[in-house]
Amino acid sequence: MPTANTPAGAAAATAAEPGAERLNTRAAGVVGLAVLCSRVLGLAREQIFAALFGGGRVMDAFTIAFRIPNLLRDLFAEGALSTAFVTVFSRTAALQGTAAAWRLADKVATLTAVSLSAITVTGIATAPWLVAALAPGFDPGKAALTVTLTRIMYPFILLVSLAALVMGMLNARNVFGMPAMASSFFNLGSIVSGVLLGYWLDPHFGARAILGLAIGTLVGGTLQLVVQLPALRRAGHSFHPDFHWRDPGVRSILRLMGPSVIAASTTQLNVLVNSVFASQLGDGPTFWLTVAFRLMQLPLGIFGVALGTVALPLLARMAATGNTEAFRSELARGMRLTFLMTIPSSIGLMVLAEPIISVLYQHGRFGAHETAESAAALRLYAIGLCGYAALKVLVNAFYALERRRTPMLVSFLAVGLNLALNWTLTVRFNWGHRGLALSTACVATTNFLILYALMRSHLGRLESRAMLALLSKLALASAVLLLASWAGAHFLLADWAVQSFWPKCLSLVLVIVLAAAAFFVSASALGIGEVHEIARAVQRRLRRAG
């Protein structure tokens, strides 16, 4: 056991002191800004692709082809592997020292590279069967194009998995800025190289030009990995291949990954099920759902992912040192901050869905019909935004406690619920892609409520009174936001469908600013403490900038 006189013991003692560490809202703000940049560039990426290729057949093929390696990224890289690694790495650093943690990182990085290289080769060989399973409604020509794109983009899983592992190393060392910015480089690389290669292949941007976008995805994935390496060297690590995988730390990560892989695979199974249903709804629904979900990911990434990213290493250290009281307090605080930011975001997206999508996407071959269909999906996706965002913090808390089987078991219920709702809403009620969006929102909300109840039962209490007090005040402040958004849409955006781009864009920005100001003034007047905390963090940031 480490003593207080050793570096590891000192770290453990510090972490064990109540109140010694708190959820770093400044770090969360840095991550949030970086994620915002990435999400904006992701929007720009899809805007450009939609303008060049429209919202129909070709983009459906590209969306499904990119989804296949992307699902594996969510499963291995940013899901099971990343969270398991951060948990064990943080615990190893706290209890055994930094040198032992870096040796563990070498072993895991080597194992990841070897394993995912084999998966990549297998995926390229089996692409026709994967596409047939994922998109059975595609006609032969559309399916053939999807197979070609899938084979080009499959190495993306290897690149982005290594990038996610490096991100986990840096996050565990409390370095958050550059890892969060890395995905921005992916978007920049894929946009610039994809468009240039597409133009070179077909200046008129027909179906052949989409191959350039697929190659650009690999260029972006390479950039996402490479830009983090200097920060990793500054953090004190230089990679050395290590094939000694019979290590207690590696075994611990693999044990933690088991339930996480199963839980994440059920989440990805839900995505696959949605893709199967969407592929049978004709040309367009697959991409319309992607557009809507991308917009929902803006607040989800800025708030939910940012807080979850910062919370995981902190909660893992608290769990490792037995600091239950601080663990409970910071988990509850993280969820309250998530609700504070995502509830108003949900309302804004629902009220302003059509003008938002019109401003962002209605250019070139993406027309008014595609805007209306995507907006319908966005309104329904937004219902589940709060549940999605809070899950990012709550699931990481289960991982920090090494209770990974709990999210896994709950995810089994989510698969069954998703199947039932998809069939009921799309087949029975004939709601089309709208039914798929609503099903996704209902599943996310249900998943959060069940896990919240289980975490509360495990910890004994979870500051539920403070949560209910916040939600009651948020309901009043959100009513003001709803009224301001509706009034702005009614007066400033009444003719948005026939307005030219810049007047419509300026009107939309003005409505969003006025509605946000109304919400925060109301929340401050109601005495919501988290608002004052955020305001103080912003003031400190501005003073430093000054």
C-alpha positions as CSV (number, residue, x, y, z in Angstrom):
1,M,0.0,0.0,0.0
2,P,1.3,3.5,-0.8
3,T,2.1,5.7,2.2
4,A,1.5,9.4,2.5
5,N,5.3,10.0,2.0
6,T,5.2,8.5,-1.5
7,P,3.9,10.4,-4.5
8,A,1.2,7.8,-5.1
9,G,0.3,7.9,-1.4
10,A,0.1,11.7,-1.4
11,A,-2.1,11.7,-4.4
12,A,-4.4,9.1,-2.8
13,A,-4.5,11.1,0.5
14,T,-5.3,14.3,-1.3
15,A,-8.1,12.6,-3.3
16,A,-9.5,11.1,-0.1
17,E,-10.0,14.4,1.6
18,P,-13.6,15.6,1.4
19,G,-13.8,18.6,-0.8
20,A,-10.2,18.3,-2.0
21,E,-11.3,17.9,-5.6
22,R,-14.4,19.2,-7.3
23,L,-15.8,18.8,-10.8
24,N,-13.7,21.4,-12.7
25,T,-16.2,23.6,-14.5
26,R,-13.3,25.5,-16.1
27,A,-12.0,22.3,-17.6
28,A,-15.6,21.4,-18.6
29,G,-15.8,24.9,-20.2
30,V,-12.6,24.3,-22.2
31,V,-13.9,20.9,-23.4
32,G,-17.3,22.4,-24.1
33,L,-15.8,25.1,-26.3
34,A,-13.6,22.6,-28.1
35,V,-16.5,20.3,-28.7
36,L,-18.6,23.3,-29.9
37,C,-15.9,24.0,-32.4
38,S,-15.9,20.4,-33.5
39,R,-19.7,20.2,-33.8
40,V,-19.8,23.5,-35.8
41,L,-17.2,22.1,-38.2
42,G,-19.2,18.9,-38.3
43,L,-22.2,20.9,-39.3
44,A,-20.2,22.7,-41.9
45,R,-19.0,19.3,-43.2
46,E,-22.5,18.1,-43.6
47,Q,-23.7,21.4,-45.0
48,I,-21.1,21.3,-47.8
49,F,-21.8,17.6,-48.6
50,A,-25.5,18.2,-48.6
51,A,-25.2,21.2,-50.9
52,L,-22.9,19.2,-53.3
53,F,-24.9,16.0,-53.3
54,G,-28.4,16.8,-52.0
55,G,-30.2,14.8,-49.4
56,G,-31.1,11.7,-51.3
57,R,-29.6,8.6,-52.8
58,V,-25.8,9.3,-52.8
59,M,-25.8,10.8,-49.3
60,D,-27.8,7.8,-48.0
61,A,-25.1,5.5,-49.3
62,F,-22.3,7.6,-47.8
63,T,-24.1,7.9,-44.4
64,I,-24.6,4.1,-44.1
65,A,-21.0,3.4,-45.3
66,F,-19.5,5.8,-42.7
67,R,-21.9,4.4,-40.0
68,I,-20.3,1.0,-40.2
69,P,-16.8,1.9,-39.0
70,N,-18.3,4.7,-36.9
71,L,-20.4,2.2,-34.9
72,L,-17.2,0.2,-34.1
73,R,-15.6,3.5,-33.0
74,D,-18.4,4.1,-30.6
75,L,-18.2,0.5,-29.5
76,F,-14.4,0.2,-28.9
77,A,-12.8,3.6,-29.0
78,E,-15.0,6.2,-27.5
79,G,-17.1,3.6,-25.6
80,A,-15.8,0.5,-23.8
81,L,-12.0,1.0,-24.4
82,S,-11.8,4.7,-23.6
83,T,-13.8,4.6,-20.4
84,A,-12.2,1.4,-19.1
85,F,-8.8,2.7,-19.9
86,V,-9.3,6.1,-18.2
87,T,-10.7,4.4,-15.1
88,V,-7.8,1.9,-14.7
89,F,-5.1,4.4,-15.8
90,S,-6.3,7.0,-13.2
91,R,-6.4,4.4,-10.5
92,T,-2.9,3.1,-11.4
93,A,-1.5,6.6,-11.4
94,A,-3.1,7.4,-8.0
95,L,-2.0,4.1,-6.3
96,Q,1.2,3.0,-8.1
97,G,2.6,6.2,-9.6
98,T,2.8,7.8,-13.1
99,A,5.6,5.5,-14.4
100,A,3.4,2.4,-13.9
101,A,0.5,4.1,-15.6
102,W,2.5,4.9,-18.7
103,R,3.8,1.4,-18.9
104,L,0.2,0.2,-18.9
105,A,-0.6,2.7,-21.6
106,D,2.1,1.2,-23.9
107,K,0.7,-2.3,-23.5
108,V,-2.9,-1.2,-24.2
109,A,-1.9,0.9,-27.2
110,T,0.0,-2.0,-28.7
111,L,-2.9,-4.4,-28.1
112,T,-5.4,-1.9,-29.6
113,A,-3.3,-1.5,-32.8
114,V,-2.9,-5.2,-33.4
115,S,-6.6,-6.1,-32.6
116,L,-8.2,-3.3,-34.7
117,S,-5.9,-3.9,-37.6
118,A,-7.3,-7.4,-37.8
119,I,-10.8,-6.1,-37.4
120,T,-10.2,-3.6,-40.3
121,V,-9.0,-6.4,-42.7
122,T,-12.0,-8.5,-41.7
123,G,-14.4,-5.6,-42.2
124,I,-13.1,-4.8,-45.7
125,A,-13.5,-8.5,-46.7
126,T,-17.1,-8.8,-45.4
127,A,-18.4,-5.4,-46.5
128,P,-21.1,-6.7,-48.9
129,W,-22.6,-8.8,-46.1
130,L,-22.4,-5.9,-43.6
131,V,-24.2,-3.5,-46.0
132,A,-26.9,-6.1,-46.8
133,A,-27.6,-6.5,-43.1
134,L,-27.5,-2.8,-42.3
135,A,-29.5,-1.5,-45.3
136,P,-31.6,-4.3,-46.7
137,G,-33.9,-1.8,-48.4
138,F,-31.2,-0.4,-50.8
139,D,-31.5,-1.4,-54.4
140,P,-28.5,-3.2,-56.1
141,G,-26.8,0.0,-57.5
142,K,-27.2,1.9,-54.2
143,A,-25.9,-1.1,-52.2
144,A,-22.9,-1.5,-54.5
145,L,-21.9,2.1,-54.0
146,T,-22.3,1.7,-50.3
147,V,-20.0,-1.4,-50.3
148,T,-17.3,0.5,-52.1
149,L,-17.5,3.5,-49.7
150,T,-17.4,1.1,-46.7
151,R,-14.2,-0.6,-47.9
152,I,-12.5,2.8,-48.4
153,M,-13.5,4.1,-45.0
154,Y,-13.0,1.0,-42.9
155,P,-9.4,1.9,-41.7
156,F,-11.0,4.9,-40.0
157,I,-11.8,2.6,-37.0
158,L,-8.1,2.0,-36.4
159,L,-7.1,5.6,-36.7
160,V,-9.9,7.0,-34.5
161,S,-9.5,4.2,-31.9
162,L,-5.8,5.1,-31.4
163,A,-6.8,8.8,-31.3
164,A,-9.4,8.0,-28.6
165,L,-6.8,6.1,-26.6
166,V,-4.4,9.0,-26.7
167,M,-7.3,11.3,-25.6
168,G,-8.0,9.0,-22.7
169,M,-4.3,9.2,-21.6
170,L,-4.4,13.0,-21.7
171,N,-7.7,13.3,-20.0
172,A,-6.4,11.0,-17.2
173,R,-3.5,13.5,-16.8
174,N,-6.0,16.4,-16.6
175,V,-5.2,17.6,-20.1
176,F,-8.5,18.3,-21.9
177,G,-8.1,21.1,-24.4
178,M,-6.2,19.5,-27.3
179,P,-7.9,16.0,-27.0
180,A,-11.3,17.8,-27.3
181,M,-10.0,19.9,-30.3
182,A,-8.7,16.8,-32.1
183,S,-12.1,16.0,-33.7
184,S,-12.1,19.5,-35.2
185,F,-9.0,18.5,-37.2
186,F,-10.8,15.5,-38.4
187,N,-13.6,17.7,-39.7
188,L,-11.2,20.1,-41.3
189,G,-9.1,17.4,-42.9
190,S,-12.2,15.5,-44.2
191,I,-13.8,18.7,-45.6
192,V,-10.7,20.1,-47.4
193,S,-9.3,16.9,-48.7
194,G,-12.7,15.4,-49.5
195,V,-13.9,18.3,-51.5
196,L,-10.6,18.6,-53.4
197,L,-10.5,14.9,-54.2
198,G,-14.2,14.9,-55.1
199,Y,-13.7,17.7,-57.6
200,W,-10.6,16.0,-59.0
201,L,-12.7,12.8,-59.6
202,D,-15.8,14.6,-60.9
203,P,-15.9,18.4,-61.3
204,H,-19.7,18.1,-61.5
205,F,-19.9,16.2,-58.2
206,G,-21.8,13.3,-59.5
207,A,-21.8,9.9,-57.8
208,R,-18.1,9.3,-58.5
209,A,-17.1,12.4,-56.5
210,I,-18.4,10.8,-53.3
211,L,-15.3,8.5,-53.4
212,G,-13.3,11.6,-52.7
213,L,-15.3,12.3,-49.5
214,A,-14.6,8.7,-48.4
215,I,-10.8,9.1,-48.9
216,G,-11.0,12.5,-47.1
217,T,-12.5,10.7,-44.1
218,L,-9.2,8.8,-43.7
219,V,-7.2,12.0,-44.0
220,G,-9.3,13.5,-41.3
221,G,-8.9,10.5,-39.0
222,T,-5.1,10.6,-39.4
223,L,-5.1,14.3,-38.4
224,Q,-7.2,13.5,-35.4
225,L,-4.5,11.1,-34.1
226,V,-1.4,13.1,-35.1
227,V,-2.3,16.5,-33.6
228,Q,-2.6,14.9,-30.1
229,L,0.9,13.4,-30.1
230,P,2.8,16.6,-29.2
231,A,0.6,17.1,-26.1
232,L,1.2,13.5,-25.1
233,R,4.9,14.0,-25.3
234,R,4.6,17.1,-23.2
235,A,2.7,15.1,-20.6
236,G,5.7,12.9,-20.3
237,H,5.0,9.9,-22.5
238,S,6.8,8.5,-25.5
239,F,5.2,5.3,-27.0
240,H,7.2,2.1,-27.0
241,P,5.6,-1.1,-28.3
242,D,5.0,-3.5,-25.5
243,F,3.6,-7.0,-26.3
244,H,3.6,-8.2,-22.6
245,W,-0.2,-8.3,-22.3
246,R,-0.3,-10.6,-19.3
247,D,-0.5,-7.7,-17.0
248,P,-2.9,-7.1,-14.1
249,G,-3.8,-3.6,-15.5
250,V,-4.5,-5.0,-19.0
251,R,-6.6,-7.8,-17.5
252,S,-8.5,-5.2,-15.4
253,I,-9.2,-3.1,-18.5
254,L,-10.4,-6.2,-20.4
255,R,-12.6,-7.2,-17.5
256,L,-14.1,-3.7,-17.3
257,M,-14.6,-3.7,-21.1
258,G,-16.6,-6.9,-21.2
259,P,-19.9,-5.5,-19.8
260,S,-19.2,-2.2,-21.5
261,V,-18.8,-3.8,-24.9
262,I,-22.1,-5.6,-24.3
263,A,-23.8,-2.4,-23.2
264,A,-22.4,-0.4,-26.0
265,S,-23.2,-3.1,-28.5
266,T,-26.8,-2.9,-27.5
267,T,-26.7,0.8,-28.1
268,Q,-25.2,0.2,-31.5
269,L,-27.8,-2.5,-32.1
270,N,-30.4,0.2,-31.6
271,V,-28.6,2.3,-34.2
272,L,-28.5,-0.6,-36.6
273,V,-32.2,-1.3,-36.1
274,N,-33.0,2.3,-36.9
275,S,-30.9,2.1,-40.0
276,V,-32.7,-1.0,-41.2
277,F,-36.1,0.7,-40.7
278,A,-34.9,3.9,-42.4
279,S,-33.4,2.1,-45.4
280,Q,-36.9,0.8,-46.2
281,L,-38.5,4.2,-46.2
282,G,-37.1,5.3,-49.6
283,D,-34.4,7.8,-50.6
284,G,-33.7,10.5,-48.0
285,P,-34.8,9.4,-44.5
286,T,-31.4,8.0,-43.6
287,F,-29.8,11.3,-44.2
288,W,-32.7,13.4,-42.8
289,L,-32.3,11.6,-39.5
290,T,-28.5,12.2,-39.6
291,V,-29.0,15.9,-40.1
292,A,-31.5,16.1,-37.2
293,F,-29.3,14.0,-34.9
294,R,-26.2,16.2,-35.8
295,L,-28.1,19.3,-34.6
296,M,-29.1,17.6,-31.4
297,Q,-25.5,16.7,-30.9
298,L,-24.5,20.3,-30.6
299,P,-25.8,20.9,-27.1
300,L,-25.3,17.2,-26.3
301,G,-21.6,17.5,-27.1
302,I,-21.1,20.9,-25.5
303,F,-22.7,20.1,-22.2
304,G,-23.2,16.3,-21.8
305,V,-20.0,15.1,-23.4
306,A,-17.9,17.9,-21.8
307,L,-19.2,17.2,-18.3
308,G,-18.9,13.4,-18.7
309,T,-15.3,13.7,-20.0
310,V,-14.2,15.9,-17.1
311,A,-16.2,13.9,-14.5
312,L,-14.8,10.4,-15.4
313,P,-11.2,10.7,-14.1
314,L,-12.4,12.7,-11.1
315,L,-15.0,10.1,-10.1
316,A,-12.6,7.3,-10.8
317,R,-10.1,8.8,-8.3
318,M,-12.8,9.3,-5.7
319,A,-14.1,5.8,-6.1
320,A,-10.5,4.3,-5.9
321,T,-9.9,6.2,-2.6
322,G,-13.3,5.4,-1.1
323,N,-14.4,9.0,-1.0
324,T,-18.2,8.2,-1.3
325,E,-19.5,11.5,0.0
326,A,-17.5,13.6,-2.5
327,F,-18.4,11.1,-5.2
328,R,-22.1,11.5,-4.5
329,S,-21.9,15.3,-4.4
330,E,-20.0,15.7,-7.6
331,L,-22.1,13.2,-9.5
332,A,-25.3,15.1,-8.5
333,R,-23.7,18.4,-9.3
334,G,-22.7,17.2,-12.7
335,M,-26.2,16.1,-13.5
336,R,-27.7,19.4,-12.3
337,L,-25.4,21.3,-14.6
338,T,-26.3,19.1,-17.4
339,F,-30.1,19.7,-16.9
340,L,-29.5,23.4,-16.6
341,M,-28.0,23.6,-20.0
342,T,-29.9,21.0,-22.0
343,I,-33.5,21.7,-21.0
344,P,-33.5,25.2,-22.6
345,S,-31.6,23.8,-25.6
346,S,-34.3,21.2,-26.1
347,I,-37.0,23.8,-26.1
348,G,-35.1,26.1,-28.5
349,L,-34.6,23.2,-30.9
350,M,-38.2,22.2,-30.9
351,V,-39.6,25.8,-31.4
352,L,-37.0,26.9,-34.0
353,A,-36.3,23.6,-35.8
354,E,-37.3,24.6,-39.3
355,P,-35.6,28.0,-39.5
356,I,-32.4,26.5,-38.0
357,I,-32.2,23.7,-40.5
358,S,-33.1,26.1,-43.3
359,V,-30.3,28.5,-42.4
360,L,-27.7,25.7,-42.0
361,Y,-28.6,23.2,-44.7
362,Q,-31.0,24.6,-47.3
363,H,-28.5,25.3,-50.0
364,G,-27.7,23.8,-53.4
365,R,-29.4,20.5,-53.8
366,F,-30.8,20.4,-50.3
367,G,-34.3,22.0,-50.7
368,A,-37.4,23.0,-48.7
369,H,-38.8,19.4,-48.6
370,E,-35.6,18.0,-47.0
371,T,-35.7,20.9,-44.6
372,A,-39.2,20.1,-43.5
373,E,-38.6,16.4,-43.1
374,S,-35.3,16.9,-41.1
375,A,-37.0,19.5,-38.9
376,A,-39.8,17.0,-38.0
377,A,-37.2,14.5,-36.8
378,L,-35.2,17.2,-34.9
379,R,-38.3,18.2,-32.8
380,L,-38.7,14.6,-31.7
381,Y,-35.1,13.9,-31.1
382,A,-34.9,17.0,-28.9
383,I,-37.4,15.4,-26.5
384,G,-34.6,13.0,-25.4
385,L,-31.8,15.5,-25.3
386,C,-31.8,15.8,-21.5
387,G,-31.8,12.1,-21.0
388,Y,-29.0,11.6,-23.5
389,A,-26.8,14.3,-22.0
390,A,-27.3,13.2,-18.4
391,L,-26.5,9.6,-19.4
392,K,-23.0,10.8,-20.4
393,V,-22.3,11.7,-16.7
394,L,-24.3,8.9,-15.1
395,V,-23.0,6.0,-17.0
396,N,-19.4,7.2,-16.4
397,A,-20.2,7.1,-12.7
398,F,-21.2,3.4,-12.9
399,Y,-17.9,2.8,-14.8
400,A,-15.9,4.6,-12.1
401,L,-17.5,2.4,-9.5
402,E,-16.7,-0.6,-11.6
403,R,-20.4,-1.5,-11.8
404,R,-20.4,-1.9,-15.6
405,R,-22.9,-4.8,-15.5
406,T,-25.7,-2.4,-14.4
407,P,-25.7,-0.2,-17.6
408,M,-25.3,-3.5,-19.6
409,L,-28.4,-5.1,-18.2
410,V,-30.4,-1.9,-18.6
411,S,-29.3,-1.7,-22.2
412,F,-30.9,-5.0,-22.9
413,L,-34.2,-3.5,-21.9
414,A,-33.4,-0.5,-24.2
415,V,-33.0,-2.8,-27.2
416,G,-36.4,-4.5,-26.7
417,L,-38.1,-1.1,-26.1
418,N,-36.5,0.4,-29.2
419,L,-37.6,-2.6,-31.4
420,A,-41.1,-2.4,-30.1
421,L,-41.4,1.4,-30.5
422,N,-39.8,1.4,-34.0
423,W,-42.3,-1.2,-35.2
424,T,-45.3,0.5,-33.6
425,L,-44.5,4.0,-34.7
426,T,-43.2,3.3,-38.2
427,V,-45.2,0.3,-39.3
428,R,-48.4,0.4,-37.2
429,F,-48.9,4.2,-37.1
430,N,-47.0,4.9,-40.3
431,W,-45.0,7.8,-38.9
432,G,-41.9,7.0,-41.0
433,H,-38.6,8.5,-40.0
434,R,-40.5,10.6,-37.4
435,G,-41.3,7.5,-35.5
436,L,-37.6,6.5,-35.4
437,A,-36.7,9.8,-33.9
438,L,-39.4,9.6,-31.3
439,S,-38.4,6.1,-30.4
440,T,-34.8,7.1,-29.9
441,A,-35.8,9.9,-27.6
442,C,-38.1,7.7,-25.5
443,V,-35.4,5.0,-25.2
444,A,-32.7,7.5,-24.0
445,T,-35.1,9.0,-21.4
446,T,-36.2,5.6,-20.1
447,N,-32.5,4.5,-19.9
448,F,-31.6,7.5,-17.8
449,L,-34.5,7.2,-15.4
450,I,-33.8,3.6,-14.7
451,L,-30.0,4.1,-14.1
452,Y,-30.7,7.2,-11.9
453,A,-33.0,5.1,-9.7
454,L,-30.4,2.3,-9.5
455,M,-27.5,4.7,-8.7
456,R,-29.6,6.4,-6.0
457,S,-30.3,3.0,-4.5
458,H,-26.6,2.1,-4.5
459,L,-25.4,5.3,-3.0
460,G,-28.2,5.6,-0.5
461,R,-29.1,9.1,-1.6
462,L,-28.2,11.3,-4.6
463,E,-29.2,14.9,-3.5
464,S,-32.6,14.3,-5.1
465,R,-34.2,17.2,-3.2
466,A,-31.7,19.6,-4.7
467,M,-32.4,18.0,-8.1
468,L,-36.2,18.4,-7.8
469,A,-35.7,22.0,-6.5
470,L,-33.6,22.8,-9.6
471,L,-36.1,21.1,-12.0
472,S,-39.0,23.1,-10.5
473,K,-37.2,26.4,-11.0
474,L,-36.1,25.3,-14.4
475,A,-39.7,24.7,-15.4
476,L,-40.5,28.3,-14.6
477,A,-37.4,29.7,-16.4
478,S,-38.1,27.4,-19.4
479,A,-41.6,28.7,-19.6
480,V,-40.2,32.2,-20.1
481,L,-37.8,30.8,-22.7
482,L,-40.6,29.1,-24.5
483,L,-42.7,32.3,-24.6
484,A,-39.7,34.4,-25.8
485,S,-38.8,31.8,-28.5
486,W,-42.4,31.6,-29.7
487,A,-42.8,35.4,-29.8
488,G,-39.5,35.8,-31.7
489,A,-40.5,33.1,-34.2
490,H,-43.9,34.7,-34.6
491,F,-42.7,38.3,-35.2
492,L,-39.1,38.1,-36.5
493,L,-39.2,34.7,-38.4
494,A,-42.8,34.8,-39.6
495,D,-41.7,34.9,-43.2
496,W,-38.5,32.7,-42.9
497,A,-39.6,30.4,-45.7
498,V,-39.4,33.2,-48.3
499,Q,-36.6,35.3,-46.7
500,S,-33.2,35.5,-48.3
501,F,-30.3,33.9,-46.4
502,W,-28.8,36.8,-44.5
503,P,-32.0,38.5,-43.2
504,K,-33.2,35.1,-42.1
505,C,-29.9,34.2,-40.5
506,L,-29.7,37.5,-38.6
507,S,-33.3,37.2,-37.4
508,L,-32.7,33.6,-36.2
509,V,-29.5,34.7,-34.3
510,L,-31.5,37.6,-32.7
511,V,-34.3,35.3,-31.6
512,I,-31.8,32.8,-30.0
513,V,-29.9,35.5,-28.2
514,L,-33.1,37.1,-26.8
515,A,-34.6,33.8,-25.7
516,A,-31.3,32.7,-24.1
517,A,-31.1,36.1,-22.2
518,A,-34.6,35.7,-21.1
519,F,-33.9,32.3,-19.7
520,F,-30.7,33.2,-17.8
521,V,-32.3,36.4,-16.3
522,S,-35.2,34.3,-15.2
523,A,-33.0,31.5,-13.8
524,S,-30.9,34.0,-11.9
525,A,-33.9,35.8,-10.5
526,L,-35.2,32.4,-9.3
527,G,-32.0,31.8,-7.4
528,I,-30.6,28.8,-9.4
529,G,-27.1,28.5,-7.9
530,E,-25.6,26.7,-10.9
531,V,-26.3,29.8,-13.0
532,H,-24.3,32.0,-10.7
533,E,-21.5,29.3,-10.7
534,I,-21.4,29.4,-14.5
535,A,-21.4,33.3,-14.5
536,R,-18.5,33.3,-12.1
537,A,-16.6,30.9,-14.3
538,V,-17.2,33.1,-17.3
539,Q,-16.1,36.2,-15.4
540,R,-12.9,34.5,-14.3
541,R,-12.2,33.5,-17.9
542,L,-12.8,37.0,-19.2
543,R,-10.5,38.5,-16.5
544,R,-7.8,36.1,-17.5
545,A,-8.3,36.9,-21.2
546,G,-8.2,40.6,-20.3
